[in-house]
Amino acid sequence: MDRRVRLAACLQVVLTALSVTVAGHGPDLRINGKRVNGHLLELSRFGKNPEGGVTRVAYSDVDLQGRAYVIQLMRDAGLDVVIDAAGNIVGRRAGADPGKKPIVVGSHIDSVPQGGNYDGNVGSMAAIEVAQSLAEQGVALRHPLEVVIFQNEEGGTVGSMAITAGLSNDDLARTTHSGATVREGIRRIGGDPDRLAQAIRKPGDIAAYLELHIEQGGILDAEDVDIGVVEGIVGIKWWDVTIEGSANHAGTTPMAQRRDALLAAARYVDAVNRVARARPGRQVATVGRIQAFPGAYNVIPGKVATSLEIRDLDASVIDAIRQDVQREVELTAQDTGTTFTFTLTSDTVPAPTDTRVRRTIDEAAARLGLRRKSMPSGAGHDAQEMARLGPIGMIFVPSVGGISHSPREFTRPEDITNGTNVLLHAILGLDDDR
């Protein structure tokens, strides 16, 4: 009898401990805001520019230095760290239930040339901070936790694409801002381009993917909102647009007899703007490139090479805007004696965030007393690729003035702390639910 009582008492102690470390997270659990902002500041040293931002393009020397710093932070946070065949840095923390799939969090640390200190970096440092806070406060998750720092996000989400859709030979042969090809770069950062198949994960391999990111737009800052709960990542379509007219002498060709490709292009640019603004919604359409040929003062342009980009969370809206633009250019072509040719060059499908993950993020922000707003992501992210594997969610924090991809990019330390706490509590919520 005494033995049974002792066993029961021991069992109760174990269950009590488990309830504290696994389920009893408590609303008062917080990350170390000073530490995560300090890590962010330290990371900004690698590739620092005189203007205050960074140039830390993928596969460069300073990218390697930044990665080494991040790897040490991950190890200090108690994560088991490896570099996968694609060159992504993966830190893993075991869960209490070995049968559960991992909750994955992360972002990237590479930058555009002359970029800022927050794009990608905030989400990366926040993911590491969450892992360190859980370890320090003795909180064990049921799920394994994976922190992934994806390589070369700015070069086309290369690292996340490598583990989801895979990379083609053309992808690997592409030259990057560092001067290295993607293939050479992967090898340089510790991956193995000859074994990329080993890095690929299958749909259903993850419980969820969460990414904290700066908004990169000015909505949250302008509306004084703490947290953006991302509804999804927009689809993006790109077209090369060629306008053909007739090159001719600028002094001897009467105005009524001209087939001016640049005049047609000017009307086309205006039409794209009008079409995108004419319908309600948050779609955007942009003509970002234009070049006239032959490009001489005294020659009527006979050809123009230009572009079209359309973004929206709904693929059908993108297609509808493209059709409206087509109707406009047909009228322009008739009026100017020109022809338009559209060639689709890129088609990134929209990636809606998961309803349950979105709700979990919203509830986490509400418990923390933070103002929040549902909104789409107008920029692409690694989360868009990770949606191929399982449910995704994204958390936005304000970008002051809506400035990004610039040395003037800035997010307040208190907003970074808020976002990291939301990330922590969203992970805890997903760990309870899934």
C-alpha positions as CSV (number, residue, x, y, z in Angstrom):
1,M,0.0,0.0,0.0
2,D,2.8,2.4,0.9
3,R,4.5,1.6,-2.3
4,R,1.4,2.4,-4.3
5,V,1.0,5.7,-2.5
6,R,4.6,6.6,-3.2
7,L,4.3,5.7,-6.9
8,A,1.1,7.8,-7.1
9,A,2.9,10.7,-5.4
10,C,5.8,10.4,-7.8
11,L,3.5,10.2,-10.8
12,Q,1.7,13.3,-9.6
13,V,5.1,15.2,-9.4
14,V,5.9,14.1,-12.9
15,L,2.5,15.2,-14.3
16,T,2.8,18.5,-12.4
17,A,6.2,19.1,-13.9
18,L,4.9,18.3,-17.4
19,S,2.0,20.5,-17.0
20,V,4.4,23.4,-16.3
21,T,6.9,22.7,-18.9
22,V,4.6,21.6,-21.7
23,A,1.1,23.0,-21.3
24,G,1.2,25.6,-18.6
25,H,2.9,28.4,-20.5
26,G,1.0,31.2,-18.9
27,P,0.2,34.6,-20.3
28,D,3.1,36.3,-18.5
29,L,5.8,34.5,-20.5
30,R,7.9,37.0,-22.4
31,I,11.1,37.1,-24.5
32,N,14.1,39.3,-23.7
33,G,13.5,42.4,-25.8
34,K,16.8,44.0,-25.0
35,R,18.6,40.9,-26.1
36,V,16.8,40.4,-29.4
37,N,17.4,44.1,-30.3
38,G,21.0,43.8,-29.3
39,H,21.5,40.8,-31.6
40,L,19.9,42.7,-34.4
41,L,22.3,45.6,-33.9
42,E,25.3,43.3,-33.8
43,L,24.2,41.6,-37.0
44,S,24.1,45.0,-38.7
45,R,27.9,45.2,-38.4
46,F,28.4,42.6,-41.1
47,G,28.4,44.5,-44.4
48,K,27.6,47.9,-42.8
49,N,27.5,50.8,-45.2
50,P,28.5,54.5,-44.5
51,E,24.8,55.4,-45.0
52,G,23.8,53.2,-42.1
53,G,22.4,50.2,-43.9
54,V,24.0,47.0,-45.1
55,T,25.1,45.4,-48.3
56,R,25.2,41.7,-47.3
57,V,24.3,40.0,-50.5
58,A,24.1,36.2,-50.5
59,Y,27.4,34.2,-50.8
60,S,29.6,37.3,-50.2
61,D,32.3,37.4,-47.5
62,V,30.1,39.5,-45.2
63,D,27.3,37.0,-45.7
64,L,29.6,34.3,-44.5
65,Q,30.5,36.4,-41.5
66,G,26.8,37.0,-40.7
67,R,26.0,33.4,-41.0
68,A,28.8,32.4,-38.6
69,Y,27.4,34.9,-36.1
70,V,23.9,33.5,-36.5
71,I,25.1,29.9,-36.1
72,Q,26.8,30.8,-32.8
73,L,23.6,32.5,-31.6
74,M,21.6,29.4,-32.4
75,R,24.0,27.2,-30.5
76,D,23.9,29.5,-27.6
77,A,20.1,29.2,-27.7
78,G,20.4,25.4,-27.2
79,L,19.6,24.4,-30.8
80,D,21.2,21.6,-32.6
81,V,22.5,23.3,-35.7
82,V,23.2,21.9,-39.2
83,I,23.6,23.4,-42.7
84,D,21.4,21.5,-45.1
85,A,22.4,20.6,-48.7
86,A,20.8,23.8,-50.0
87,G,22.9,25.9,-47.6
88,N,20.1,26.8,-45.2
89,I,21.0,27.0,-41.5
90,V,18.7,24.7,-39.5
91,G,18.5,24.7,-35.7
92,R,16.4,22.1,-34.0
93,R,15.0,21.7,-30.5
94,A,13.4,18.4,-29.7
95,G,9.7,18.2,-28.6
96,A,8.2,16.2,-25.9
97,D,6.2,14.1,-28.4
98,P,8.5,12.5,-30.9
99,G,5.6,11.7,-33.2
100,K,4.7,15.3,-33.8
101,K,5.8,17.3,-36.8
102,P,8.0,20.4,-36.3
103,I,6.7,23.9,-36.0
104,V,9.1,25.9,-38.2
105,V,10.0,29.5,-37.7
106,G,12.6,31.7,-39.4
107,S,13.5,34.2,-42.2
108,H,16.7,35.3,-43.9
109,I,19.7,37.5,-43.2
110,D,20.9,38.4,-46.7
111,S,20.2,41.8,-48.1
112,V,19.7,43.7,-51.3
113,P,22.6,45.9,-52.4
114,Q,22.5,49.1,-50.2
115,G,19.7,47.6,-48.1
116,G,18.5,48.0,-44.6
117,N,19.1,46.4,-41.2
118,Y,15.6,45.0,-40.6
119,D,14.3,43.1,-43.7
120,G,14.6,39.4,-42.9
121,N,16.9,40.1,-39.9
122,V,14.0,40.9,-37.6
123,G,12.4,37.5,-38.2
124,S,15.7,35.6,-38.0
125,M,16.7,37.2,-34.7
126,A,13.2,36.8,-33.3
127,A,13.1,33.1,-34.1
128,I,16.4,32.5,-32.3
129,E,15.2,34.6,-29.3
130,V,12.0,32.6,-29.0
131,A,14.1,29.4,-28.9
132,Q,16.4,30.9,-26.3
133,S,13.6,32.2,-24.1
134,L,11.8,28.8,-24.2
135,A,15.1,27.1,-23.1
136,E,15.8,29.6,-20.3
137,Q,12.3,29.4,-18.9
138,G,12.2,25.7,-19.0
139,V,9.3,25.4,-21.4
140,A,9.2,22.3,-23.5
141,L,7.0,22.1,-26.5
142,R,5.1,19.0,-27.6
143,H,6.3,19.6,-31.1
144,P,9.9,19.9,-32.2
145,L,10.8,23.5,-32.9
146,E,13.0,24.3,-36.0
147,V,14.6,27.7,-36.6
148,V,15.6,28.0,-40.3
149,I,17.7,30.9,-41.7
150,F,17.1,30.6,-45.4
151,Q,19.9,31.5,-47.8
152,N,19.6,34.0,-50.6
153,E,16.0,35.1,-50.1
154,E,16.6,38.4,-51.9
155,G,17.9,36.5,-55.0
156,G,14.5,34.8,-55.5
157,T,13.8,32.8,-52.3
158,V,16.5,30.4,-53.4
159,G,16.9,28.6,-50.0
160,S,13.2,28.0,-49.4
161,M,12.6,27.1,-53.0
162,A,15.4,24.5,-52.8
163,I,13.6,22.6,-50.0
164,T,10.1,22.8,-51.5
165,A,9.9,23.0,-55.3
166,G,13.6,22.3,-55.9
167,L,16.1,24.2,-58.0
168,S,16.6,23.7,-61.8
169,N,20.0,23.7,-63.6
170,D,19.0,27.2,-64.8
171,D,18.5,28.3,-61.3
172,L,21.8,27.0,-60.2
173,A,23.6,28.6,-63.2
174,R,22.2,32.1,-62.4
175,T,24.9,34.7,-61.4
176,T,24.2,36.5,-58.2
177,H,25.2,40.0,-56.9
178,S,28.2,38.4,-55.2
179,G,29.6,37.4,-58.6
180,A,29.2,33.7,-57.8
181,T,26.6,31.5,-59.5
182,V,23.9,30.0,-57.2
183,R,25.7,26.6,-57.5
184,E,29.0,28.1,-56.5
185,G,27.4,30.1,-53.7
186,I,25.7,27.0,-52.2
187,R,29.0,25.2,-52.1
188,R,30.7,28.3,-50.6
189,I,28.2,28.5,-47.6
190,G,28.5,24.8,-46.7
191,G,25.8,23.3,-48.8
192,D,26.2,20.6,-51.6
193,P,24.6,21.5,-54.9
194,D,25.1,17.9,-56.1
195,R,22.9,16.6,-53.3
196,L,20.0,19.0,-53.3
197,A,17.5,16.2,-53.4
198,Q,18.4,15.5,-49.8
199,A,17.2,18.9,-48.7
200,I,13.7,18.6,-50.3
201,R,10.8,18.2,-47.9
202,K,7.4,16.8,-48.8
203,P,3.9,18.4,-48.3
204,G,2.8,17.5,-44.8
205,D,6.3,17.4,-43.4
206,I,5.7,20.4,-41.1
207,A,3.0,21.2,-38.5
208,A,3.2,24.9,-39.5
209,Y,5.5,27.7,-40.6
210,L,5.6,31.1,-38.9
211,E,7.6,34.2,-40.0
212,L,7.9,37.5,-38.3
213,H,8.7,40.3,-40.8
214,I,8.7,44.1,-41.1
215,E,5.7,45.3,-43.1
216,Q,7.9,47.0,-45.7
217,G,4.9,49.4,-46.3
218,G,3.5,52.3,-44.3
219,I,0.0,51.1,-43.3
220,L,0.7,49.9,-39.8
221,D,2.9,53.0,-39.0
222,A,0.3,55.4,-40.5
223,E,-2.6,53.8,-38.6
224,D,-0.7,53.4,-35.3
225,V,-1.3,49.6,-35.3
226,D,1.2,47.3,-33.5
227,I,0.8,44.0,-35.4
228,G,-0.2,43.0,-38.9
229,V,-1.9,39.6,-39.1
230,V,-1.1,38.6,-42.7
231,E,-4.0,37.2,-44.7
232,G,-1.7,35.9,-47.4
233,I,1.2,36.7,-49.7
234,V,0.2,38.1,-53.1
235,G,0.6,36.4,-56.4
236,I,2.9,38.2,-58.8
237,K,2.9,38.0,-62.6
238,W,5.5,39.6,-64.8
239,W,5.4,40.2,-68.6
240,D,7.9,41.5,-71.0
241,V,6.0,43.9,-73.3
242,T,7.3,44.8,-76.7
243,I,5.8,47.7,-78.7
244,E,6.6,47.8,-82.4
245,G,6.1,50.9,-84.6
246,S,8.3,52.3,-87.3
247,A,11.6,54.1,-86.9
248,N,11.8,57.2,-89.1
249,H,13.4,60.6,-89.5
250,A,12.2,62.9,-86.8
251,G,12.5,66.0,-88.9
252,T,10.9,64.8,-92.2
253,T,8.0,62.6,-91.0
254,P,4.8,64.6,-90.4
255,M,3.0,64.0,-87.1
256,A,0.0,62.4,-88.7
257,Q,2.2,59.8,-90.5
258,R,4.1,58.6,-87.5
259,R,4.0,55.1,-86.0
260,D,5.7,56.2,-82.7
261,A,6.3,53.2,-80.4
262,L,7.3,55.5,-77.5
263,L,4.1,57.5,-77.8
264,A,2.2,54.2,-77.7
265,A,4.3,53.2,-74.6
266,A,3.4,56.4,-72.9
267,R,-0.3,55.8,-73.3
268,Y,0.2,52.2,-72.2
269,V,1.9,53.3,-68.9
270,D,-1.0,55.6,-68.2
271,A,-3.5,52.9,-69.0
272,V,-1.9,50.4,-66.6
273,N,-2.2,53.0,-63.8
274,R,-5.8,53.8,-64.7
275,V,-6.9,50.2,-64.9
276,A,-5.4,49.2,-61.6
277,R,-7.0,52.2,-59.8
278,A,-10.4,51.8,-61.4
279,R,-11.5,48.7,-59.4
280,P,-11.9,48.5,-55.6
281,G,-9.4,46.4,-53.8
282,R,-5.7,46.3,-52.9
283,Q,-4.3,45.2,-56.3
284,V,-1.2,47.0,-57.7
285,A,0.1,47.2,-61.3
286,T,3.4,48.6,-62.3
287,V,5.5,49.4,-65.4
288,G,9.0,49.4,-64.0
289,R,11.2,49.2,-67.1
290,I,11.2,51.0,-70.4
291,Q,13.7,51.4,-73.2
292,A,13.2,53.0,-76.6
293,F,15.1,52.0,-79.8
294,P,17.1,53.2,-81.5
295,G,17.3,55.8,-78.8
296,A,18.5,58.8,-80.8
297,Y,17.4,62.5,-80.6
298,N,16.5,62.6,-84.3
299,V,14.8,59.3,-84.8
300,I,11.2,58.4,-84.1
301,P,11.3,55.3,-81.8
302,G,10.4,52.2,-83.8
303,K,10.5,49.8,-80.9
304,V,10.0,50.0,-77.1
305,A,10.9,47.2,-74.6
306,T,8.9,47.6,-71.5
307,S,7.3,45.5,-68.8
308,L,4.2,44.8,-66.7
309,E,3.9,43.5,-63.1
310,I,0.5,42.8,-61.4
311,R,0.1,41.7,-57.8
312,D,-2.9,40.7,-55.8
313,L,-4.0,38.1,-53.2
314,D,-6.5,36.7,-55.7
315,A,-5.2,35.2,-59.0
316,S,-8.5,36.0,-60.8
317,V,-8.0,39.7,-60.0
318,I,-4.6,39.6,-61.6
319,D,-6.0,38.0,-64.7
320,A,-8.9,40.5,-64.9
321,I,-6.5,43.4,-64.7
322,R,-4.4,42.0,-67.4
323,Q,-7.5,41.6,-69.7
324,D,-8.5,45.2,-69.0
325,V,-5.0,46.3,-69.9
326,Q,-5.2,44.3,-73.1
327,R,-8.4,46.1,-74.1
328,E,-6.7,49.4,-73.5
329,V,-3.7,48.6,-75.6
330,E,-5.8,47.4,-78.5
331,L,-7.3,50.9,-78.7
332,T,-3.8,52.4,-78.4
333,A,-2.4,50.2,-81.1
334,Q,-5.2,51.1,-83.5
335,D,-4.7,54.8,-82.8
336,T,-0.9,54.8,-83.1
337,G,-0.3,52.2,-85.8
338,T,1.7,50.0,-83.5
339,T,1.5,46.4,-82.2
340,F,1.9,45.1,-78.6
341,T,3.3,41.7,-77.6
342,F,3.0,40.4,-74.1
343,T,5.3,37.5,-73.0
344,L,4.7,36.0,-69.5
345,T,8.1,35.6,-67.8
346,S,7.2,34.9,-64.2
347,D,4.1,33.6,-62.4
348,T,4.1,33.3,-58.6
349,V,0.8,32.1,-57.3
350,P,-0.8,33.7,-54.2
351,A,-0.2,32.0,-50.9
352,P,-3.1,32.5,-48.5
353,T,-2.2,32.0,-44.8
354,D,-3.9,29.3,-42.9
355,T,-7.1,30.3,-41.1
356,R,-6.2,28.6,-37.8
357,V,-2.7,29.9,-37.8
358,R,-4.0,33.4,-38.5
359,R,-6.5,33.1,-35.7
360,T,-3.8,31.9,-33.3
361,I,-1.6,34.9,-34.2
362,D,-4.5,37.3,-33.7
363,E,-5.4,35.8,-30.3
364,A,-1.8,36.0,-29.2
365,A,-1.6,39.7,-30.1
366,A,-5.0,40.3,-28.3
367,R,-3.8,38.6,-25.1
368,L,-0.7,40.8,-25.2
369,G,-2.9,43.9,-25.4
370,L,-1.6,44.9,-28.9
371,R,-3.6,46.6,-31.7
372,R,-3.7,44.5,-34.8
373,K,-4.9,44.6,-38.4
374,S,-5.5,42.0,-41.0
375,M,-3.7,42.7,-44.2
376,P,-2.1,41.1,-47.2
377,S,1.7,41.0,-47.9
378,G,2.5,42.9,-51.0
379,A,6.1,41.5,-51.1
380,G,7.2,37.9,-51.5
381,H,8.7,36.0,-48.6
382,D,10.1,32.5,-47.8
383,A,6.7,31.8,-46.3
384,Q,5.3,31.8,-49.9
385,E,7.5,28.8,-50.7
386,M,6.9,27.1,-47.3
387,A,3.1,27.1,-48.1
388,R,3.9,24.1,-50.3
389,L,4.7,22.1,-47.2
390,G,2.0,23.0,-44.8
391,P,0.0,25.8,-43.0
392,I,1.7,29.2,-42.9
393,G,1.3,32.4,-40.9
394,M,3.0,35.7,-41.0
395,I,3.3,38.5,-38.4
396,F,4.1,42.1,-39.5
397,V,5.5,44.8,-37.4
398,P,5.6,48.5,-38.5
399,S,8.1,50.0,-40.9
400,V,8.6,53.6,-40.0
401,G,7.5,55.7,-43.0
402,G,6.9,52.6,-45.0
403,I,10.6,52.6,-46.1
404,S,12.3,49.3,-47.0
405,H,15.2,48.1,-49.1
406,S,17.0,51.2,-48.1
407,P,19.5,52.3,-45.5
408,R,16.7,54.4,-44.0
409,E,14.7,51.3,-43.2
410,F,13.7,51.4,-39.5
411,T,11.5,49.5,-37.1
412,R,11.3,50.7,-33.5
413,P,12.8,48.4,-30.8
414,E,9.5,48.2,-28.9
415,D,7.8,47.0,-32.1
416,I,10.4,44.3,-32.6
417,T,9.9,43.2,-28.9
418,N,6.1,43.2,-29.4
419,G,6.4,41.1,-32.6
420,T,8.7,38.6,-31.0
421,N,6.4,38.1,-28.1
422,V,3.5,37.5,-30.5
423,L,5.7,35.0,-32.3
424,L,6.4,33.3,-29.0
425,H,2.7,33.1,-28.0
426,A,1.6,32.0,-31.5
427,I,4.0,29.1,-31.3
428,L,2.7,28.2,-27.9
429,G,-0.9,28.4,-29.2
430,L,-0.1,26.2,-32.2
431,D,1.7,23.7,-30.0
432,D,-1.4,23.3,-27.9
433,D,-3.7,23.0,-30.9
434,R,-1.9,20.7,-33.3
